């Protein structure tokens, strides 16, 4: 690797020199700011790694990433982190009110990403009279699960293995049945190769009076959809996608890509304690065309909830429900803004009277620092 150090009067000037001399493939290895003879100097160390002759190229095809995509993506993430490190000293927290400053610092301790924190900071400066919650509500969309907000007849419940998608599908169905006892609900188990989930879904579907079908391939999926044509709501429990697989390809293989976009919704079930790289991988693997939502599950197992803010602000996919506990009943709440921000600022699980311990902001302190009652 070729390594070179650049200095200049501003970080922008130094970055421009790095790009001009080493090209767009340069990787930022380090940066520092220091004073020399009373003058502020910015120093950036960059590296450039050349591929060896005869090195293998990335696979081709419509689904393959462009050549060098993985390396480019890794380098870009490093550059982005360095840029945010350079921007942090320029964020003048004293320009915020005490409540806004305390809230921003609290969110960063909870794992809110630098990009989201900078966006929130800019929104607060643009509207000095706004509360933190008002700005956050504009960044994290919410669309509570229910027949009115989600009128689609087909609901694909997706997510990684062990995330709780099978129990989430059952909880969704029980929520709808509780609001309309005459609703005709059916389940299609497309994850029928996993014995435990298959038995649980079949048992509770039969116990609750829901129609139950299994679909392991395209032909059986077509038969199941025909058999459930008269149902008001059909929940499809999809299998987890291994690395290299995607929900889009699975839908095409099962004949579900031809379903009308406005008649099918996808609900991605995720726990909030995955790291940023894992969440990014899951979002790409389970990306859905058409109506989609995120269900945050296993909230009672998490210690912080900054990921909820990061994903909502970064993807604009609405949060539809919050799931917690091991029981099927009274363990899922349609998402609302008050429920989400109580969870973020007070670590209060929906349906429980108090916060979930730890260094959470007390109730009165949460309302004080956000400038608005959650």
C-alpha positions, 0 to 999 in steps of 0.5 A: 500500500502506498501511504502519504501524509497531506497537510493544509490550512483546512480539511476541505483543502487537504481532502481535495489534494488527496483526491487530486494526487491519489485518486478516488480509491484512496483510503483515509487512514488517519487525521489530526489537527494541531498548531504550528507557530500559532497556526492551525494545521490539518493533517490527513494520512491516506493510503492507496492499495493497488490490485496485483496483476492477474487478480480475480475480478468480481462475478458478472451478471444482473445481480452481481455487484460491480467490480471492486464494489466490496472494497469501494464500499469499505473504503467509502465507509471509512472515508465517511467516518473520517468526514464525520470525525472532522465535522464534529468539532464544527458542531457548536452545541452552545448554539442549542438550548440546554434541553436540546443539547442534553437530548442530543448527547443522550441520543448519541450515548444510546447509539444514534449514528453521527449522520443522524445526529448531524441531521438532527442538529441542522434541523434544530438550528433551522427551527430554534423553537422546535422541540427535539421530539418534533424534529425526530418525528419528522425523521422517523416515520411511523405507520401503526399496524391495523386494517385502516393503515394497512389495507393490503390483503397479503402480508409477508412477514420476513426477517432473519432466523430467530428474529421472531417473525412467526410469532409476529405474524400470529400477533398481527392476526390476533390483533386484527381478530380482537378488533373484528371477530368476523374477519377471515384470516389465513396463514401460509407457512412458507418456512415449513422446513423448520420444525419448531416454527412450523409446529407453533404456527400450525398449533396456534392457527388451528387453536384460533380458528385461522386457516392454515396452509403450507407452501414449500415451492411455487406450485404449493404456493399457488395452491395455497393462494387459491385456497385462501382467495376468500380470506380478508387477510393472509399472512405469509411466513417467509423463510429466513434468507441466507447470505447471498439470497434476497427476498426479491429473488425468493418472491420471484421463485415462488411466483409472488412477484406478480402479486399486485403491489398495492395488495401485498405488504412486507413487514421486516422483523428486526431486533434493535441490538444488531450492529450497524453492519448487520442491520445494513446487510439485513435491509439489503437482503430483505428489501421489498418493493411496494408497501413495507414496514419494520417491526422492532421485536425482542425489545425486552432483550435490548439495552439501548434503542438508537438503532430504531432512530438510525434505521428510520431516519436512514431508510424512511421505512415506517415502524408498524409495531413494537414486539416484546416478551414471550407470550403471544397475547398482549405482547405487541403494540401498534407503533405510535410516536409516543410509544417509540419516544418513551422507549428511546428516552425512557426505555419504557417497554409498551404496556409496562408501567416503568422504564427498563432499568439502567441509565435511562432518562427518568420520566420527568427528565425525559420530558424536560430535555425534549421540551415535549411530553412523550 
